[in-house]
């Protein structure tokens, strides 16, 4: 936890006499920054974010209310404690101060002992809050590393000798997320490809994702059909699902001898087939999402892959990526982008789609986990 003597306090008052009193009372215990008006205060806070702001209200130019409002709107100072020191003592003034985001309010003339006590209390609370946040952030970083370690490290290695290329990427919207993918060499030499998207985000979704991955790996090798895998995984999830979470899943089994791809979906978006300069969705009748009810029934479909065909699995974080204006990336743009990837490798196609989605989103924050798995028949 941060030592209080290392904390910096920004003192803001247009009366130099008031600043002199505060400096004399606080200089031996804290680092201080001074501002004689609101504009200067905002500039100093932007350059050197303080740990606490002692703020006058009645000042020329920007008043204290406006300074407080702007500090709260700036990410770097949004959670910095602010205490008003003002001669305005009526209830409506204090009420407005708290409505603008202040943590405390003390009227002038003030006793320095009381100021010091309140300052120490606010700084201790902030130091404790910062320490807790850092601990949580540290644990989330570890959780992310563990979750990413659950995913297959190199799906391309699994497909060696099968006549199929594979490449996958996964980027959670938060530190951890609920997307998943897997490529497994089945006992008969065929390949199983799975992609999924757990309901919700964050730690609950990550835990449910880990359970789903474990079930897929444990139950898939004994199954012969994608719809059977979906049913087995869903039934196992139903048994231990107290919060009624669910996961969309799409399973596909590739016959390395014939090039046939059998696939079935539990509420997941359809596959995209890229062939000879065009991209289209493969026919799909999705079943119910997995994990809600036992006895999941997902219709099975088949497609015959030709040499150079690409098959793209994705989660809805791709098509539902927003730009700053609120426009979705959308399915038409997805098909347009993938049509231009005909003849490219699985890795190049996956990476190009990710770049396209990020170019669409621009500076807008990622709103959902993004996962893409691409297969190519050589």
C-alpha positions as a Markdown table, in Angstrom:
| # | Residue | x | y | z |
|---|---|---|---|---|
| 1 | Unk | 0.0 | 0.0 | 0.0 |
| 2 | Unk | 1.3 | 3.5 | -0.9 |
| 3 | Unk | 3.0 | 5.4 | 1.9 |
| 4 | Unk | 1.0 | 8.5 | 2.8 |
| 5 | Unk | 4.1 | 10.7 | 2.8 |
| 6 | Unk | 4.5 | 9.9 | -0.9 |
| 7 | Unk | 1.0 | 11.2 | -1.7 |
| 8 | Unk | 0.5 | 14.4 | -3.7 |
| 9 | Unk | -2.2 | 16.9 | -2.8 |
| 10 | Unk | -3.4 | 19.5 | -5.3 |
| 11 | Unk | -4.4 | 22.8 | -3.5 |
| 12 | Unk | -6.7 | 25.0 | -5.5 |
| 13 | Unk | -7.7 | 28.5 | -4.3 |
| 14 | Unk | -7.7 | 31.9 | -5.9 |
| 15 | Unk | -6.7 | 33.5 | -2.5 |
| 16 | Unk | -3.0 | 33.2 | -1.8 |
| 17 | Unk | -3.5 | 33.6 | 1.9 |
| 18 | Unk | -5.6 | 30.4 | 2.0 |
| 19 | Unk | -3.0 | 28.5 | 0.1 |
| 20 | Unk | -0.3 | 29.7 | 2.5 |
| 21 | Unk | -2.3 | 28.4 | 5.5 |
| 22 | Unk | -2.8 | 25.0 | 3.8 |
| 23 | Unk | 0.8 | 24.7 | 2.7 |
| 24 | Unk | 2.1 | 25.5 | 6.2 |
| 25 | Unk | -0.1 | 22.8 | 7.7 |
| 26 | Unk | 0.5 | 20.1 | 5.1 |
| 27 | Unk | 4.0 | 20.6 | 3.7 |
| 28 | Unk | 5.7 | 18.4 | 6.3 |
| 29 | Unk | 3.5 | 15.4 | 5.6 |
| 30 | Unk | 2.7 | 15.4 | 1.9 |
| 31 | Unk | 3.9 | 16.5 | -1.5 |
| 32 | Unk | 2.0 | 19.6 | -2.7 |
| 33 | Unk | 1.0 | 21.2 | -5.9 |
| 34 | Unk | -0.6 | 24.6 | -6.0 |
| 35 | Unk | -3.1 | 26.3 | -8.4 |
| 36 | Unk | -4.6 | 29.8 | -8.2 |
| 37 | Unk | -7.5 | 29.1 | -10.6 |
| 38 | Unk | -9.5 | 26.3 | -12.2 |
| 39 | Unk | -7.8 | 26.2 | -15.5 |
| 40 | Unk | -4.4 | 25.9 | -13.8 |
| 41 | Unk | -5.7 | 23.1 | -11.6 |
| 42 | Unk | -6.8 | 21.1 | -14.6 |
| 43 | Unk | -3.5 | 21.5 | -16.3 |
| 44 | Unk | -1.5 | 20.4 | -13.3 |
| 45 | Unk | -3.8 | 17.5 | -12.7 |
| 46 | Unk | -3.4 | 16.4 | -16.3 |
| 47 | Unk | 0.4 | 16.6 | -16.1 |
| 48 | Unk | 0.8 | 15.1 | -12.6 |
| 49 | Unk | -2.4 | 13.4 | -11.3 |
| 50 | Unk | -2.7 | 14.0 | -7.6 |
| 51 | Unk | -3.8 | 11.6 | -4.9 |
| 52 | Unk | -6.2 | 14.3 | -3.4 |
| 53 | Unk | -7.6 | 17.6 | -4.4 |
| 54 | Unk | -8.5 | 20.4 | -1.9 |
| 55 | Unk | -10.7 | 22.7 | -4.0 |
| 56 | Unk | -12.2 | 26.1 | -3.5 |
| 57 | Unk | -15.6 | 26.8 | -5.2 |
| 58 | Unk | -15.8 | 30.5 | -5.9 |
| 59 | Unk | -13.0 | 31.3 | -8.3 |
| 60 | Unk | -12.7 | 33.5 | -11.4 |
| 61 | Unk | -13.1 | 31.6 | -14.7 |
| 62 | Unk | -13.9 | 28.0 | -13.9 |
| 63 | Unk | -15.5 | 27.6 | -10.5 |
| 64 | Unk | -14.8 | 24.6 | -8.3 |
| 65 | Unk | -18.0 | 22.8 | -9.3 |
| 66 | Unk | -16.9 | 22.8 | -13.0 |
| 67 | Unk | -13.3 | 21.8 | -12.0 |
| 68 | Unk | -14.7 | 18.9 | -10.0 |
| 69 | Unk | -17.0 | 17.8 | -12.9 |
| 70 | Unk | -14.1 | 17.8 | -15.4 |
| 71 | Unk | -11.8 | 15.9 | -13.1 |
| 72 | Unk | -14.5 | 13.2 | -12.7 |
| 73 | Unk | -14.8 | 13.0 | -16.5 |
| 74 | Unk | -11.0 | 12.4 | -17.0 |
| 75 | Unk | -10.0 | 8.8 | -16.6 |
| 76 | Unk | -6.7 | 9.7 | -14.9 |
| 77 | Unk | -8.5 | 11.7 | -12.1 |
| 78 | Unk | -12.0 | 10.1 | -12.2 |
| 79 | Unk | -11.4 | 8.4 | -8.8 |
| 80 | Unk | -9.2 | 10.9 | -7.1 |
| 81 | Unk | -10.7 | 12.1 | -3.8 |
| 82 | Unk | -11.9 | 15.7 | -3.9 |
| 83 | Unk | -12.7 | 17.8 | -0.8 |
| 84 | Unk | -14.3 | 21.2 | -1.2 |
| 85 | Unk | -13.0 | 24.0 | 1.1 |
| 86 | Unk | -15.5 | 26.9 | 0.7 |
| 87 | Unk | -17.1 | 29.8 | 2.4 |
| 88 | Unk | -20.4 | 28.6 | 0.9 |
| 89 | Unk | -22.1 | 27.0 | 3.9 |
| 90 | Unk | -25.7 | 26.6 | 2.9 |
| 91 | Unk | -27.1 | 23.1 | 2.4 |
| 92 | Unk | -27.8 | 23.5 | -1.3 |
| 93 | Unk | -24.1 | 24.4 | -1.9 |
| 94 | Unk | -22.9 | 21.3 | -0.1 |
| 95 | Unk | -25.5 | 19.2 | -1.8 |
| 96 | Unk | -24.4 | 20.4 | -5.2 |
| 97 | Unk | -20.8 | 19.7 | -4.3 |
| 98 | Unk | -21.5 | 16.1 | -3.6 |
| 99 | Unk | -23.7 | 15.8 | -6.7 |
| 100 | Unk | -20.7 | 17.0 | -8.8 |
| 101 | Unk | -18.6 | 14.2 | -7.3 |
| 102 | Unk | -16.9 | 15.5 | -4.2 |
| 103 | Unk | -16.0 | 13.1 | -1.4 |
| 104 | Unk | -16.0 | 15.7 | 1.4 |
| 105 | Unk | -17.0 | 19.3 | 2.1 |
| 106 | Unk | -15.6 | 21.6 | 4.7 |
| 107 | Unk | -16.6 | 25.3 | 5.2 |
| 108 | Unk | -14.3 | 28.2 | 5.8 |
| 109 | Unk | -12.9 | 29.4 | 8.1 |
| 110 | Unk | -11.6 | 25.9 | 8.9 |
| 111 | Unk | -9.5 | 24.5 | 11.7 |
| 112 | Unk | -6.2 | 23.1 | 10.4 |
| 113 | Unk | -6.4 | 20.1 | 12.7 |
| 114 | Unk | -9.7 | 19.1 | 11.2 |
| 115 | Unk | -8.4 | 19.6 | 7.6 |
| 116 | Unk | -5.4 | 17.4 | 8.4 |
| 117 | Unk | -7.6 | 14.7 | 9.9 |
| 118 | Unk | -9.9 | 14.6 | 6.9 |
| 119 | Unk | -7.0 | 14.7 | 4.5 |
| 120 | Unk | -5.4 | 11.7 | 6.2 |
| 121 | Unk | -8.7 | 9.8 | 6.2 |
| 122 | Unk | -9.3 | 10.4 | 2.5 |
| 123 | Unk | -5.8 | 9.5 | 1.6 |
| 124 | Unk | -5.8 | 6.3 | 3.7 |
| 125 | Unk | -9.1 | 5.2 | 2.0 |
| 126 | Unk | -7.6 | 5.9 | -1.5 |
| 127 | Unk | -4.4 | 4.0 | -0.7 |
| 128 | Unk | -6.4 | 1.0 | 0.5 |
| 129 | Unk | -8.7 | 1.2 | -2.5 |
| 130 | Unk | -5.7 | 1.4 | -4.9 |
| 131 | Unk | -4.0 | -1.6 | -3.1 |
| 132 | Unk | -7.2 | -3.7 | -3.5 |
| 133 | Unk | -7.5 | -2.8 | -7.2 |
| 134 | Unk | -3.9 | -3.7 | -7.8 |
| 135 | Unk | -4.3 | -7.0 | -6.1 |
| 136 | Unk | -7.4 | -7.7 | -8.2 |
| 137 | Unk | -5.6 | -6.6 | -11.4 |
| 138 | Unk | -2.6 | -8.9 | -10.5 |
| 139 | Unk | -4.9 | -11.9 | -9.9 |
| 140 | Unk | -6.8 | -11.2 | -13.2 |
| 141 | Unk | -3.4 | -11.1 | -15.1 |
| 142 | Unk | -2.6 | -14.5 | -13.6 |
| 143 | Unk | -6.1 | -15.8 | -14.5 |
| 144 | Unk | -5.7 | -14.6 | -18.1 |
| 145 | Unk | -2.4 | -16.5 | -18.3 |
| 146 | Unk | -4.0 | -19.6 | -16.9 |
| 147 | Unk | -7.0 | -19.3 | -19.3 |
| 148 | Unk | -4.9 | -18.7 | -22.4 |
| 149 | Unk | -2.8 | -21.7 | -21.3 |
| 150 | Unk | -6.0 | -23.9 | -21.4 |
| 151 | Unk | -6.4 | -23.2 | -25.1 |
| 152 | Unk | -4.4 | -25.4 | -27.6 |
| 153 | Unk | -1.0 | -23.7 | -28.0 |
| 154 | Unk | -0.7 | -24.6 | -31.7 |
| 155 | Unk | -3.6 | -25.9 | -33.6 |
| 156 | Unk | -1.5 | -26.2 | -36.8 |
| 157 | Unk | 0.6 | -28.9 | -35.2 |
| 158 | Unk | -2.5 | -31.0 | -34.6 |
| 159 | Unk | -3.4 | -31.0 | -38.3 |
| 160 | Unk | 0.0 | -32.1 | -39.6 |
| 161 | Unk | -0.3 | -35.0 | -42.1 |
| 162 | Unk | -4.1 | -34.6 | -42.5 |
| 163 | Unk | -4.1 | -32.4 | -45.6 |
| 164 | Unk | -5.6 | -29.6 | -43.6 |
| 165 | Unk | -4.2 | -26.2 | -42.4 |
| 166 | Unk | -5.5 | -24.7 | -39.1 |
| 167 | Unk | -5.0 | -21.3 | -37.4 |
| 168 | Unk | -6.8 | -19.7 | -34.5 |
| 169 | Unk | -6.8 | -16.5 | -32.5 |
| 170 | Unk | -8.7 | -15.4 | -29.3 |
| 171 | Unk | -8.8 | -12.0 | -27.8 |
| 172 | Unk | -11.0 | -11.5 | -24.7 |
| 173 | Unk | -12.8 | -8.1 | -24.3 |
| 174 | Unk | -11.7 | -8.1 | -20.6 |
| 175 | Unk | -8.8 | -9.7 | -18.8 |
| 176 | Unk | -10.6 | -13.0 | -19.1 |
| 177 | Unk | -13.5 | -14.1 | -21.2 |
| 178 | Unk | -15.8 | -16.9 | -22.3 |
| 179 | Unk | -14.8 | -17.8 | -25.8 |
| 180 | Unk | -13.1 | -21.1 | -26.6 |
| 181 | Unk | -11.7 | -23.1 | -29.5 |
| 182 | Unk | -10.2 | -26.6 | -29.9 |
| 183 | Unk | -8.8 | -28.8 | -32.6 |
| 184 | Unk | -8.4 | -32.5 | -31.7 |
| 185 | Unk | -7.0 | -35.5 | -33.6 |
| 186 | Unk | -9.6 | -38.2 | -33.1 |
| 187 | Unk | -8.7 | -41.9 | -32.6 |
| 188 | Unk | -9.7 | -42.7 | -36.2 |
| 189 | Unk | -7.4 | -40.0 | -37.6 |
| 190 | Unk | -10.2 | -37.5 | -38.3 |
| 191 | Unk | -10.1 | -34.0 | -37.0 |
| 192 | Unk | -12.5 | -32.4 | -34.6 |
| 193 | Unk | -12.8 | -28.6 | -34.6 |
| 194 | Unk | -14.8 | -26.8 | -31.9 |
| 195 | Unk | -15.6 | -23.1 | -31.3 |
| 196 | Unk | -17.8 | -21.8 | -28.4 |
| 197 | Unk | -19.0 | -18.6 | -26.7 |
| 198 | Unk | -20.1 | -18.7 | -23.1 |
| 199 | Unk | -22.9 | -16.4 | -21.9 |
| 200 | Unk | -21.7 | -13.3 | -20.1 |
| 201 | Unk | -18.1 | -12.0 | -19.6 |
| 202 | Unk | -15.4 | -11.9 | -17.0 |
| 203 | Unk | -14.5 | -14.5 | -14.4 |
| 204 | Unk | -17.8 | -16.5 | -14.4 |
| 205 | Unk | -17.6 | -16.9 | -18.1 |
| 206 | Unk | -14.0 | -17.8 | -17.9 |
| 207 | Unk | -14.7 | -20.6 | -15.4 |
| 208 | Unk | -17.6 | -21.9 | -17.4 |
| 209 | Unk | -15.3 | -21.8 | -20.5 |
| 210 | Unk | -12.7 | -23.9 | -18.7 |
| 211 | Unk | -15.3 | -26.5 | -17.7 |
| 212 | Unk | -16.6 | -26.7 | -21.2 |
| 213 | Unk | -13.1 | -27.1 | -22.6 |
| 214 | Unk | -12.4 | -29.9 | -20.2 |
| 215 | Unk | -15.7 | -31.7 | -21.1 |
| 216 | Unk | -15.0 | -31.4 | -24.8 |
| 217 | Unk | -11.6 | -33.0 | -24.4 |
| 218 | Unk | -12.9 | -35.7 | -22.2 |
| 219 | Unk | -16.0 | -36.6 | -24.1 |
| 220 | Unk | -15.2 | -36.0 | -27.8 |
| 221 | Unk | -12.8 | -38.9 | -28.4 |
| 222 | Unk | -15.5 | -41.5 | -27.8 |
| 223 | Unk | -18.0 | -39.9 | -30.1 |
| 224 | Unk | -18.3 | -40.3 | -33.8 |
| 225 | Unk | -20.7 | -37.5 | -34.8 |
| 226 | Unk | -20.6 | -33.7 | -34.0 |
| 227 | Unk | -24.2 | -33.8 | -32.7 |
| 228 | Unk | -23.3 | -36.5 | -30.3 |
| 229 | Unk | -20.4 | -34.4 | -28.9 |
| 230 | Unk | -22.8 | -31.5 | -28.4 |
| 231 | Unk | -25.3 | -33.6 | -26.6 |
| 232 | Unk | -22.8 | -35.2 | -24.3 |
| 233 | Unk | -21.1 | -31.9 | -23.4 |
| 234 | Unk | -24.5 | -30.2 | -22.9 |
| 235 | Unk | -25.8 | -33.0 | -20.7 |
| 236 | Unk | -22.7 | -32.8 | -18.5 |
| 237 | Unk | -23.0 | -29.0 | -18.1 |
| 238 | Unk | -26.6 | -29.3 | -17.1 |
| 239 | Unk | -25.7 | -31.5 | -14.2 |
| 240 | Unk | -23.6 | -28.8 | -12.5 |
| 241 | Unk | -25.0 | -25.4 | -13.6 |
| 242 | Unk | -26.6 | -23.6 | -10.6 |
| 243 | Unk | -26.6 | -20.2 | -12.3 |
| 244 | Unk | -28.1 | -21.5 | -15.6 |
| 245 | Unk | -25.3 | -20.3 | -17.7 |
| 246 | Unk | -25.0 | -21.5 | -21.2 |
| 247 | Unk | -22.5 | -21.8 | -24.1 |
| 248 | Unk | -23.0 | -21.7 | -27.9 |
| 249 | Unk | -21.0 | -24.4 | -29.5 |
| 250 | Unk | -20.2 | -25.5 | -33.1 |
| 251 | Unk | -18.5 | -28.8 | -33.7 |
| 252 | Unk | -17.2 | -30.1 | -37.0 |
| 253 | Unk | -15.5 | -33.4 | -37.8 |
| 254 | Unk | -13.2 | -33.5 | -40.9 |
| 255 | Unk | -12.7 | -36.8 | -42.6 |
| 256 | Unk | -9.0 | -36.7 | -43.6 |
| 257 | Unk | -9.5 | -39.4 | -46.2 |
| 258 | Unk | -12.5 | -37.9 | -48.1 |
| 259 | Unk | -12.4 | -34.2 | -47.3 |
| 260 | Unk | -16.0 | -34.3 | -45.9 |
| 261 | Unk | -16.9 | -32.0 | -43.1 |
| 262 | Unk | -19.7 | -32.9 | -40.8 |
| 263 | Unk | -20.9 | -30.2 | -38.5 |
| 264 | Unk | -23.6 | -29.3 | -36.0 |
| 265 | Unk | -24.4 | -26.2 | -33.9 |
| 266 | Unk | -25.8 | -25.5 | -30.5 |
| 267 | Unk | -26.9 | -22.0 | -31.0 |
| 268 | Unk | -23.6 | -20.8 | -32.6 |
| 269 | Unk | -23.2 | -18.7 | -35.8 |
| 270 | Unk | -22.8 | -20.7 | -39.0 |
| 271 | Unk | -19.5 | -21.6 | -40.7 |
| 272 | Unk | -18.3 | -19.5 | -43.7 |
| 273 | Unk | -17.0 | -21.4 | -46.8 |
| 274 | Unk | -14.5 | -19.5 | -48.9 |
| 275 | Unk | -14.2 | -20.9 | -52.4 |
| 276 | Unk | -12.9 | -19.5 | -55.7 |
| 277 | Unk | -13.3 | -15.9 | -54.8 |
| 278 | Unk | -16.6 | -16.1 | -53.0 |
| 279 | Unk | -17.7 | -16.5 | -49.4 |
| 280 | Unk | -21.0 | -17.9 | -48.2 |
| 281 | Unk | -22.5 | -19.4 | -45.1 |
| 282 | Unk | -22.8 | -23.1 | -45.0 |
| 283 | Unk | -26.4 | -24.4 | -44.4 |
| 284 | Unk | -27.2 | -24.7 | -40.7 |
| 285 | Unk | -30.1 | -25.5 | -38.5 |
| 286 | Unk | -28.9 | -24.5 | -35.1 |
| 287 | Unk | -30.0 | -26.4 | -32.0 |
| 288 | Unk | -30.6 | -25.0 | -28.6 |
| 289 | Unk | -27.6 | -23.6 | -26.7 |
| 290 | Unk | -25.7 | -26.1 | -24.6 |
| 291 | Unk | -26.0 | -26.3 | -20.8 |
| 292 | Unk | -29.7 | -25.4 | -20.4 |
| 293 | Unk | -31.6 | -28.7 | -20.9 |
| 294 | Unk | -30.6 | -32.3 | -21.1 |
| 295 | Unk | -31.0 | -34.2 | -24.3 |
| 296 | Unk | -29.8 | -31.5 | -26.7 |
| 297 | Unk | -30.8 | -32.3 | -30.3 |
| 298 | Unk | -28.7 | -30.5 | -32.9 |
| 299 | Unk | -29.3 | -31.2 | -36.6 |
| 300 | Unk | -26.2 | -32.4 | -38.4 |
| 301 | Unk | -25.0 | -31.2 | -41.8 |
| 302 | Unk | -22.2 | -32.1 | -44.3 |
| 303 | Unk | -20.1 | -30.3 | -46.8 |
| 304 | Unk | -17.5 | -31.6 | -49.2 |
| 305 | Unk | -14.4 | -29.6 | -49.1 |
| 306 | Unk | -12.4 | -29.1 | -52.3 |
| 307 | Unk | -8.7 | -28.3 | -52.4 |
| 308 | Unk | -8.0 | -24.7 | -51.5 |
| 309 | Unk | -11.4 | -24.3 | -49.7 |
| 310 | Unk | -11.3 | -22.3 | -46.5 |
| 311 | Unk | -13.8 | -22.8 | -43.6 |
| 312 | Unk | -14.0 | -20.0 | -41.1 |
| 313 | Unk | -15.4 | -20.4 | -37.5 |
| 314 | Unk | -16.0 | -17.3 | -35.6 |
| 315 | Unk | -17.8 | -15.9 | -32.5 |
| 316 | Unk | -20.2 | -13.0 | -32.5 |
| 317 | Unk | -17.5 | -10.7 | -31.2 |
| 318 | Unk | -16.6 | -10.4 | -34.9 |
| 319 | Unk | -19.9 | -9.5 | -36.5 |
| 320 | Unk | -21.0 | -7.5 | -33.4 |
| 321 | Unk | -17.9 | -5.3 | -33.2 |
| 322 | Unk | -19.0 | -1.7 | -33.0 |
| 323 | Unk | -17.4 | 1.5 | -34.4 |
| 324 | Unk | -17.5 | 4.8 | -32.6 |
| 325 | Unk | -20.8 | 5.6 | -34.4 |
| 326 | Unk | -22.5 | 2.5 | -33.1 |
| 327 | Unk | -22.3 | 0.6 | -36.5 |
| 328 | Unk | -21.9 | -3.2 | -36.4 |
| 329 | Unk | -19.2 | -4.9 | -38.4 |
| 330 | Unk | -22.0 | -7.2 | -39.6 |
| 331 | Unk | -22.4 | -10.3 | -41.7 |
| 332 | Unk | -22.2 | -8.6 | -45.1 |
| 333 | Unk | -18.8 | -7.1 | -44.3 |
| 334 | Unk | -17.6 | -10.5 | -42.9 |
| 335 | Unk | -18.5 | -12.2 | -46.2 |
| 336 | Unk | -17.0 | -9.4 | -48.3 |
| 337 | Unk | -13.7 | -9.6 | -46.3 |
| 338 | Unk | -13.5 | -13.4 | -46.5 |
| 339 | Unk | -14.2 | -13.5 | -50.2 |
| 340 | Unk | -11.0 | -11.6 | -50.7 |
| 341 | Unk | -9.0 | -14.2 | -48.8 |
| 342 | Unk | -9.6 | -17.0 | -51.4 |
| 343 | Unk | -6.3 | -18.7 | -52.1 |
| 344 | Unk | -4.7 | -17.5 | -48.9 |
| 345 | Unk | -3.4 | -19.6 | -46.1 |
| 346 | Unk | -5.5 | -20.3 | -43.0 |
| 347 | Unk | -3.2 | -18.1 | -40.9 |
| 348 | Unk | -3.3 | -15.2 | -43.4 |
| 349 | Unk | -7.1 | -15.4 | -43.6 |
| 350 | Unk | -7.5 | -15.4 | -39.8 |
| 351 | Unk | -5.1 | -12.4 | -39.4 |
| 352 | Unk | -6.7 | -10.5 | -42.2 |
| 353 | Unk | -10.2 | -10.8 | -40.7 |
| 354 | Unk | -8.9 | -9.7 | -37.3 |
| 355 | Unk | -7.3 | -6.6 | -38.9 |
| 356 | Unk | -10.5 | -5.8 | -40.7 |
| 357 | Unk | -12.6 | -6.0 | -37.5 |
| 358 | Unk | -10.1 | -3.8 | -35.6 |
| 359 | Unk | -10.0 | -1.3 | -38.5 |
| 360 | Unk | -13.8 | -1.1 | -38.4 |
| 361 | Unk | -13.8 | -0.6 | -34.6 |
| 362 | Unk | -11.1 | 2.0 | -34.6 |
| 363 | Unk | -10.7 | 3.6 | -31.2 |
| 364 | Unk | -14.0 | 2.2 | -29.9 |
| 365 | Unk | -13.4 | -0.3 | -27.1 |
| 366 | Unk | -13.8 | -4.0 | -27.8 |
| 367 | Unk | -17.2 | -4.9 | -26.6 |
| 368 | Unk | -17.1 | -8.7 | -26.8 |
| 369 | Unk | -14.5 | -11.5 | -27.0 |
| 370 | Unk | -13.2 | -12.1 | -30.5 |
| 371 | Unk | -12.3 | -15.6 | -31.7 |
| 372 | Unk | -11.6 | -16.9 | -35.2 |
| 373 | Unk | -10.6 | -20.5 | -36.2 |
| 374 | Unk | -9.8 | -21.1 | -39.9 |
| 375 | Unk | -9.3 | -24.4 | -41.6 |
| 376 | Unk | -8.0 | -24.9 | -45.2 |
| 377 | Unk | -7.9 | -28.0 | -47.3 |
| 378 | Unk | -4.6 | -28.1 | -49.0 |
